Amino acid sequence: MRVALLRAVGVATAAYGIAVTARPRLLAAPSGLTDEQGRTGEHTLISLRPVGVRDAASGLALALAPEGPALRTAALLRIAADLSDAVLLGATLPRPARAKAVAVSVGWGALSLAALGTRPAPAARKGRRFPR
């Protein structure tokens, strides 16, 4: 597990989530959820705020969870959120925004998955004894 990378993903996700909660247009515009004048409907803005809160909470969990099972669980939660975003947004967003949204969601999920699955070299593992 690459803890520093998971922590960095957590901090970035939490910051983005806080920003989207405060300004949901940050997610609405690149997702194609605007009209011809670039405006986003009030109902859409209201609906996007919980996504920001979810990302802030899961990002903070990833950034702050103790190393071990708690961090692994936080990473799996973040990966599940990213992959569900890819599936749901890919199926429902307006066509011009779909590919970008899927690519971003899959990219973040893959980054977390790679960090979760990477193990340090045996010599770097502290406190573990290996059979000789």
Salt bridges, closest charged atoms under 4 A:
ASP35 OD2 - ARG39 NE 3.08
ASP55 OD1 - ARG54 NH2 2.87
ASP55 OD1 - ARG78 NH1 2.89
ASP82 OD1 - ARG78 NH2 2.68
ASP85 OD2 - ARG54 NH2 2.72
